[in-house]
Amino acid sequence: MAVGNTPFPELPPLKGVRLGVAMAGIKKPDRRDVVVIELPETATVSGVFTRNAFCAAPVLVAKQHLEQCRAGNRSPRFWLINTGNANAGTGEAGLRDARASCAELAKQAGVSEQDVLPFSTGVIGEPLPMERLLAGLAPALESLSSDSVAWEHAGQGILTTDTRAKGATCAVEIGNQQVTINGITKGSGMIKPNMATMLGFVVTDAAIEASLLDRLLRETVDRSFNCITVDSDTSTNDACMLAATGTGPRISDDEQIAVFSNALQRVMTELAQAIIRDGEGATKFVTLQVDEAKSRQEALDVAFTVAHSPLVKTALYASDANWGRILAAVGRAPVNDFDVNRVVIDLGDVRLVENGGRAAGYTEAAGSAVMAQSEITIRINLGRGEESATVWTSDLSHDYVSINADYRS
């Protein structure tokens, strides 16, 4: 189940970037579950990773290899992704397996082990089926291609409980030259990212120095992937990677940075929203807009309090205009000196709350009509400052419970 019809877009080729997939049977037969993404030697690579204390072995190895490449003034050459097994909660054995997968791919591709960054997603606490994973490397390398089909197959190859592949692309003119940004992501449940998304891989053909790339990634992730939640659970495996291949125009002055940053933000936001649209069991895509807060963090705190409320989420699923649940969630957000008489809450174009209670013009029929829609916006005006924030979430359905109750079967 997913909200809206969003087919995978046609992602154009990027010079020096190739993608390959294999069916290794890591969890289930006859599905793409190993993905290899090749980057050119000229690339610059940046990444943000989960802050979960039990971060997965591939996260630790990817961070280490990225640091080693930068220390050696070179770029990682391959991203290696497997689905079906998270290689998380696996201790030293998991670290050995993550490194061994990098070593084997490096051997077959003719690069150094540190030039390979590993990523995994799937069941936590199970050992990685190394024989099957390693057997999938050769066919993945043999299938390397740069066309749009390769991007779509890669998008399919990183999915777990997702119902569809997720991609985005954007092209802009910078210095009379075209710059292209392509991205794929996965995620459907265990979604409340902290520094990244479940898994995201974004590539541009621009030339961008490492420090600037790091800043652009952090800024755009903070206003996209870090602003989504399906179920308030932060994964052990979250990672979002950004590579600039250096085969296109160099991004350097303030005007160029602004144009590129806006384009990157569009791609990141589209990918992040695609995760919510495909949230486990989702029937509603919900935008929470909080305005006139004292700080952006305060606005985020209010938005996430509402987004994480099981009572709000189940009311959304039932199309029940039980607006008191929204009011109660706003009221328990961690906000100091809350003046409820200044708070205004709108459901779509229907005023729910003002002056400390139900709006005078509110009717159940009007509220129910908005709640019946598949895409809903809840606007909360705190009346106490000038900062704002937007968070995207989904409803909580019977299917969400079923999907996660049966996840390992």
N, C-alpha and C positions, 0 to 999 in steps of 0.2 A: 504494500500500500504506500502511495506517495501522493503529494499534493501537486497538481498541475502536470502538464505534459511538457517536459523539457528534454528533447532529444539531444544526444551528444553532438556538439557543434563540430564543424570541419576545422581542425587545427592545421594551419599551414606548416610546411617544412621549415626548420631552422638549420642553417648551415652548421655542420659539425655535430648535430644532435641526432642520435639514432635510438630507437626503442625496439626491444625484442621481448617476446613472451614464450612461456612453455607451460604445458600441462604436466606437472610433476606428481599429482595425486597426494599432495601434502595432507589434506584433510578429506577431500572428496575427489573421485575420479572425473575425468572429462571436463575439467574446468581450468581456465587460465589461473595459475597461482604463483608463478615466478615471473618477475619482470626485471629486465636489465635496461638501464638508461645510460647511454654513452655520451660523454661530454668532450668537447675538444680541449686540447692542451692550453688554448688561449683563455679558457673560462676562468671566471672568479665565482666562488661558491660561498654561500652563507646559509646558516641554519638556525632555527630556534627549536627547543626541545621541551618535553614535559618536565614539570617540576615535581612530579610524583616521586616520593622518596624511594619507592620500589621500581624505579625506572628500569626498563627492560635492558637485557644485555646488548642488543643492537644499538640502543640509544647511547650507551656508554662507549661502545666501540666506534660508532659514527662520530661522536664528539671528539674522541681521541684521535681518530684518523684525520678529521678535518683540521685539528690543531697541528698535527704533525706535517700535513701538507703545507699549511701556511708557514710554519717554521722553516720548511725547506723551500719556500718561495715557489711552490708549484700548486697545481689545482687537482682536486680529486677527478678521476676520469670516469668512474662508474658509480651509479646508484643501483644497489641490488635490493629488491623488495620481494618478500614472500608473504602470502596470506595463508590462513588456515592454522597458523601457530604463531603466538606472540613472542615466544622465547623470553618470557618474563617470569620472574619468580623461579628462575632455574639456576641461580648461584654461579659458581665457578664453571660448571659444565656448560651453562648457557653462554658464558663469555668465550670459552674455548670453541664452541660451535659457531658463534658469530664470527670469530676470527678465522676459523677454518673455511667458512663459506667465502670470506673475502679472499683468502689465500688461494683457494681453488679457482675462483673467477679471475684473479690477477694472473695466475699461471696460464690459464687458457687465453687470456686477452693480451698477455705480454706487457703487463704493467706491474707496479709495486703493490704489495698487499695494502699499504696505507692509502693507495689511490682508489680504493673501493670503500664506499660507505654503505653499511647494511641497514635494512629496515624490515621490521616484521609486524604482523597484525594477525590477531586470531585468539585462540584459547590461551589463557594464562596458566602457568604452572606445569605445562606438559613439555617434555624434552623435544627439541626440534628433530624431526625425522631426517637426519642428515643424509642418509643414503638416497632418499628420494629427492631432497633439495639439490644435492650435488649433481645428481643425474639430470636435473633440469637445466643446468647451466649451459651445457653445449648447445642444446636446441634453442635456448633463448638467444645465445650469441649468434647462432646461424640465422635466426629470423630478424636480426637487426635491420631496421628500415627507418626512413625519415618521413614517410608520407602520413597523410591524415588517418589512414587505416591503422598504422602502427600506434599512433596516439590513442585511438579509440580502444584498440586491443590492450594497451597498457592500462588505460582507465578501467577496463573490465578486470584486468589481472590483479588489481590491488583491493578488490572488494571483499567484504565479509558478509554481514547481514544486509548490506545495501541492495536495493532493487534495481539500480541502474548506475551506469558509469557517469562520472561528473567531470566536465571540462569547461574551459573558458579561454577566450583569446581576445586580444585587442591590438590594434595597430594605430600608431600615431606618427605624425611627421615631426622630426627633430633635426634642425639644421639642414633642411631640404632633403633629408633622407628618412626612409621609413624605418621605424622601430616596431618590432613585433614581440608580444608577450603571450606565451602559451602556458596553460596550467591544467593539471589533473588533481583530483583529491578523492579521498574516500572517508566515509564516516556515516554512521546511522544511529548507533547507540553508544553508550559510555561516552557521551559528548558533553563536556563542559571544559573546553580547553583552557590551559594555563600556560601561555607562551606559544602555543601552536595549535594545530588541529590534529585529528586522528593521524592522517598522513596526507601531506600535500607536496607536490613537486611542480615548481614554476620555473620556466626558462625564458630568457629574453636574449635577443641577438645584440643588444647594446653592449658597449664596453664601459664597465663601472668598477672603480677601485673598491677594494675590500671594505674599508671603513664606511664608505658611503652605502655600499650594498647592505651592510649590517644594519645601518640606521634605517634605510628604506624598508627593509624586511620587518624590523621591530615595529615601526610606525604603522605600517599597513596591516600587519597581523593584529595589532592591538585594537584596530577599528574594524576588524572583520572576524577572523577565527576566534579571537578572544571575546567576541560579543555574541556568541551563539551558545545555546544550551538545549539539549534534548531532555536530559535526565539528571543533570547536576553532577555526573560522575566524570572525574578527570582520569584519563587512561594512563597506563604505565608506558605506553609506546608512542605518544604524540610526537610528531616531528613535522616541521614545515621547512622545505628547502627552496632556496632561490639561487639560480645560476645565471650569470651574465656571460655569454659565450665570447664576447669581444670581437665578433665578426662584423658588427655594425658600427654605427656612429658612437663616439665617446660622449657620455653624459658627464658634464663637469660644471657649467655655470648655473647660477640660481634659476634662470628661466627654464633651462633644459631639465633641471632636476624637478621643478614643479610640474612640468608637462608629463615627464615620465612617472613621477609619483602618483599623479592623478590616474594615469592609465593603469598602473600597477594596483592601485586601490580598487579600481573597477573590477579587475580580474579577481583579486583576493575576495572582495565582497560577493561577487557572483558565485565563486566556489563555496564560500562559507554558507551562503543562503541555500545553495544546492543541497548541502548536508541537512539543513533543517527541513527542506521540502521532502527529503527522503528519510526523515527520522523514523526510527522503528515504530511501526504502527500508526504513523502520523496521518491525520485527516485534515489538519489545519496548519497553516503557515501564519505565525503571529508576530507582528512587529510591536515592540514595546518602546515608545518614545517618551523619554523623561526630559522635561524642560524646566528652566528657571531654578536649577539647583545651585548650591553654594560652590560645589566643585564637581568636576567630571566623575570622580570616584563616588561621590554621594549619589549622583544620577545613576551610575552603574549599580550601586548597592540597592537602590529602590527597584530598578528594572529587573535585576536578577532575583530579588525577593519575590516579586510577582511571578516571574518566569519559572521559579522553582517550586511554587506552591502546588502540591498535588490537588488541592481543592479547586484552584483556578483552572488547572490543566484538565481535570475531569469535567468541569463545567463547560469548558471549551469543546471537549469531545462530544458532550451531550447536547451541544447548542443550547445550553440552559443559561438564560440571562440572569444568573445569580450574582448580581453586581456587588453584593456585600462581601463576597470572597475577595474581589479585587481590592475593595476598600480596606479590608482587614489586613491583606498582605502589605499594602502600602504603609499602613499604620505600624506594622511591626518591623519595618526596615530599620537598619541601624543609623538613624538620623537624630541628631541632637536638637533639642528645642523645636520640636515639630509643632507648627501651628496648623492644625487640621482645617481651620476656617479659611485658609488661603489655598488649600489644595483643590484643584479642578481635575476631574477624570472624565475622559471622553472614550466611548466605544464606537469606533468609526466616526460617523457624523452625529452620534447621539450623545448628549451630555448626560452623564451618570451622576456625578457628584459635584457639589459646590456648597460653600458656606457651611461645611461640616456635616453635610448629609445628602440625601437624595435630591437631585436637581428638580426644581419645581415643574419643569416641562417634560420630565421623563415619563415614558409609558412602557409597560412590559412588551407590548407589540413591537415597538421600535427597537428595543434592546434585543428581542428575540430574532428580529429580521437580520440584524448585524451578526449575531452569533451563528446563524445558519450558514453564513458565507464560509468558503474554504480559505480565504485570506482576510485576516482581521488586523486592524491597527488599534492598539490601546494607547492613548495619550494621557500622560500624567504631568500636570503642571504644578510644581511645588511652591511657586510664588515666593522664592527666597534668595534668588541669585540669578546669574547669567549663563551658567554652564548647562550642557545637555549631553545626552548619550542615547544611543539606540542599541537595543538588544533584540535578537531574533530567536524565537522558540517555537515549539510545537505543542500539540495537545497530548494527553495521556489516555491511550485506548486499551481495550481488551487485548488487541493484537500485540501491544508492547509487552504485556505480561506474558503472553504465550510465547513470543519470540525468545524472550530471555529465560523463561522456564525450560524451554526445549533446546537452548543454545548448544549444549554439548552432546545432544542425542543425534 
